[in-house]
Amino acid sequence: MNDDATGGTGPGTSVELLAAALRRDAADLDVYAQVLGGSLAEALPPGSVALERRRSMADRMAGRDGRVERAEVFLGDERLVLTMTRGRLVAEVMKVVRGVVLSRTPVEMDEWARRLAEAIAARGRSDARARAALERLLVDGE
């Protein structure tokens, strides 16, 4: 089975490389949110990424967006969520059917990144725009 995100046409775009690129940015939710809101948002269907921010008074006065406290990626009936809790990044996977959360499963960051990478790679196999966004993510991240 070939798990190359570009169906074998792109150099080094396997699910493992993509997951490694995702894990690399996971130390800080703000950095991760930039990645999710940039190249990854292009690689996923519109509306698949939601970012929740907290704006301090200083952020408001300076016209800044504020710090990201929560990032969600919607993948069909699965929702991948990252939340900053007490200065620590917490990853979980939710099973959602018709808007109702049926289960919440805390996962390690490696598992979270792997699941996201698999979903993005699958999309990249069938969508040229997603494939180009993936290649930019992997090349820019090296």
N, C-alpha and C positions, 0 to 999 in steps of 0.2 A: 504494500500500500504506500503510495506516494503522498507525504503530507506537506509537500512544497506548496507554499501559499500561492504561487503563481502558476501552478499546474506544470512545473518543470521548466518554465521559460525564464525565470528570474534567478540571478545569482544569489545563493545563500539566504533565501527567504523562507526557511522551514519554520514550522510551528515552534520548534525549540529556540531558534534565534529570535523570533518575535517575542516569545515568553521571556527570554533573557533580557531583551530590550525593555520590556514592560517592568520587570523586576528591578532593573537598574535605576529606574526613575521613582521607585516606590518609597524612598526614604522620607520624602516630604510631600504631603498631599497637594500643596500648591504647585509643585513641579509636576506631579502626576496629572493634576487637572489641566495644566498647559498642554501636556501630551494628549490627554483625552479630548480636550477641546480643539486641538489642532489636527494633526495627521489622522488620528484615530477617528475623529468625528467624520472625516471625509471617507474613511474606509467602511463606515457603518451606515445603515439607512438613516435618513434625516429623522431627528427627534430621538435617536437612540442614546444620547448622552445628556445627562442633567447634572448641573453643578449647583450646590447650595453654598452660599457665601455668608459670612458674618462681617458686617461693616462697622468698624468703630467710628466714633465721632471724628477722629483724625482722618480716617479713610474718606468719610463723607466730605469733610472740608477740603481735602486734597483732590477729590474727584476720583479716588481709586475704587476698584471693584471690591476690595476687602479680601480676607483670607477664606480659602475654600475649606469648608468643614465636612462636606459630604459630596461624594461623586457616585452617580448611579449609571449603569450601562444596561439598557433594556435589550434582551435577546430572546424574543418570542415569549415563552412562558417562564423564562429564567431572568432574574435581575441580579446583577453583580454590583455590590455596594462596598464602597470604602468610606469609612468615617474616622475623623480625627477625634479620639477620646482620650482625655487627660494627657495630651501630647504624644499619643501613640496611635499608629494607624491600625484600624481594625477592619478586616475583610470578612464579608459574608456573602452567601449565595441564597437568594430567596426564590421560592417556587410561587409563581403568581398566576392565577387563573381568573379571567374576567375581572381584573382589578382587585381580587382578594388574595392576600398573602396566605398561602397554605402552610408554608414552612420557612424557617430561617435557620441556616446552617453556618456557624462560624467556620472559616477555613483559614489555612495558612496563606500567606501572600503568594507563595510559589503556586499553590493550587488555583488561587484566584487569577493570577497572571496566565496560567496554562489554559484555563477555561476561556478567558477573553481572547487569547491568541488563537485558539482553535476556532472560535466563532469568526474572528476577523479573517483568518486564513481561508475558511470556507467561503466567505463572501468574496475574498480576493480571487478565488478560482473562477468565479462567474461574472465578475464586474471589473472592467478595465480601469475605471476611475479608482475603485478600491485598491486594485493591484498597484497602481501608481502611488497612491498614498502610503501603502505598506512599504514599498521600496524606498520612498523618501524617509520614512520613519527609521528604517534599518540603516540606510546610508548615513543620514544625519547623526544617528546615535553612535556611530563608530568613532 
